[in-house]
């Protein structure tokens, strides 16, 4: 769905097929999906070796 919308547009969003390369469209979709997953993520979901890179959680 995202790929089609980015490529062909939808309602008031214009098509971006000529401005955004296919590879970049898929990268945008991967970013959107990562954002969706992160909304309900817990710190325990992050592998231990990656937690150090995150820094201290907000208090």
N, C-alpha and C positions, 0 to 999 in steps of 0.2 A: 504494500500500500504506500509506504513512504517513498519508495523509488518512483512509483508511478506519479505521485503528487509532485515530487521535485522535478521530474522529467517533463510532465505535461501540464502542471498547474492544476488548480482546483478553486472554483468560485472566484474570489478576488485575488488569489495568488497566481502570478504569472508563471509560465513554464521557464525552467532554468536549464533545459537541455543544452542550449548553445553556450551558456556561461559556465556551467559546472561539468567537469569531466566525469565520465562514468565511475572511475575509481574514486573520485572525491565524493560523489553521491553516496557510494557505499560507505565511505568513511563517515560521512554525516549521519547516516542511518545507524552505524555502530555507536557513534557518540550519543545519539538520542536513546538508544537501547540501554547504554551504560548509565545514563542519567535516570532512566526509569527504574532500573534495578537498584540504584543507589538510594532511592527515596525510602526504601524499607530495610536497608542494610543495617546490620549490627556490626560492631567492631569485631565480634567473634567470627564473622563471615570472612574477614580478611586474613589471609595466611599470616602466621606469626612472623615470618621473615620480612613481610611487607609492612607490618604494623609500625616498626621502627621508623620507617620513612614518612609516616603520617604525622608524627609529632604527638604532642599531648592533646587529649580531647578537650573541648571547651568545658568550662565549669559553670 
